[in-house]
Amino acid sequence: MRKGIVLVGILSLILALSGMALAENVIKIGAIYPLSGPMAGTGQMLRNGVLMAIDIINNKHDFDFIFADTEGIPSLGGAKIEVIFADSGGDPKTGMSEAERLITSEGVVALVGCYQSSVTKTASQVAERYGIPYVNGDSSSPELTERGFQWFFRTDPHDGLYARQQFEHLVELEKQSGKSLRRVAIVHENTEFGTQLARAQEALAKEFGFEVVERLAYTTGATSLNSEVTRLMAAKPDVVMMNAYISDQILFTKTFKTMRFAPTVWHNSAAPGEPDYLASVGADGNYLFLRQGFCKDQATNKPVITEVMNRFREKFGQEMLADAVRSFHAPIALADAINRAGSTDPEAIRQALLETDIPGKYCLSPWEGIKFDPETGQNMYAQYIICQIQEEDFWTVYPDTFATRDAVFPFPSWDER
């Protein structure tokens, strides 16, 4: 009888150890995005960007890229990354509760996401409280890396860098054309993203000697923007700087056309680069400037971009746009840290993130690489490019180092198109 009990005990131990081995062969990370609601299209592109990175990490590929010649995490015996996705619906409270669920119920060792800065702000507070690494690739509020957090890292540039680049671009356009562009209107949605970017733009306008003739905050999801555009027209700006999410960007474009409002320069955040924008407005989106961390024309400078984009098209049946590239870099940086740590222990991953130094050839964006500031967690090599929509496609026009086309300037009137 005793011998039978011992055998059962040994068998149970073997099964338990086998289960542990299987569990250790999968590394769970959590990803939070707006997969429902008005930003579901954007959320899907972000989700696919994460899955593209995981595809490269988990499987062999015949192009020169980090992890492309291995399967899984080499230092952990080829353990595969599994992503557990959660839907924030674009709501900060939901993002917070989903972050807690992923950590406590799903057992993820790290988080990525959430795109909207207001959602990332609350979700990352949860990660900080639990001591779980959070690598963000797609939220741009400068404040996110100014909180003194120990567990938060960001691969993409923030909007403070973008705002400075906007004014540098305006100065360059003035030099080229001899036109004054000193009267600026700032339009922004009134949550974390829009408010923080507008604050940076206002401060930099003063630094560069521009006059802010209107600062217009609005609530996202409006069904009419006629009164807002009337205010803009009354202010008579040379430049409109717009910080909007996708549904509002579409409605602003349609309202500008209906009311025949054509500022000399229309500078935008990333919304016009999202998949639903040109699908909704077509040629009316031409000649907008927008900030991007990626534009496909950069493949001329970095051929591996074409390889990754071809794989993305095969896998998802759509073009890899800038939002997918933003979400792509976070899992790559996280997997690199896990591999160097040789562990899924959160503190070991955090320490490895602090020592990250990924070369620029393994970045789809035009960066020197990924290296995190030890004080802020911000990627010190991150930078934006400024693109313009021409012929219903995206072309890099600034800085000159990366430009593939000249800018069309000034913004043509609606009747001249």
Secondary structure, DSSP 8 states (H G I E B T S, - for coil): -HHHHHHHHHHHHHHHHHHHHHHHTEEEEEEEE--SSTTHHHHHHHHHHHHHHHHHHHS--SSSSTTTTSSSBGGGTTBEEEEEEEE-TT-HHHHHHHHHHHHHTS--S-EEE-SSHHHHHHHHHHHHHHT--EEESS---GGGGSS--SSEEE-S--HHHHHHHHHHHHHHHHHHH-----EEEEEEESSHHHHHHHHHHHHHHHHHT-EEEEEEEE-TT-S--HHHHHHHHHH--SEEEEE--HHHHHHHHHHHHHTT---SEEEE-SGGGSHHHHHHHGGGGTT-EEEES--GGGGGT-THHHHHHHHHHHHHSS---HHHHHHHHHHHHHHHHHHHHTS--HHHHHHHHHT--EEGGG-SSS-SEE-B-TTT-BBTT---EEEEEETTEEEEEESTTT--S----S---GGG-
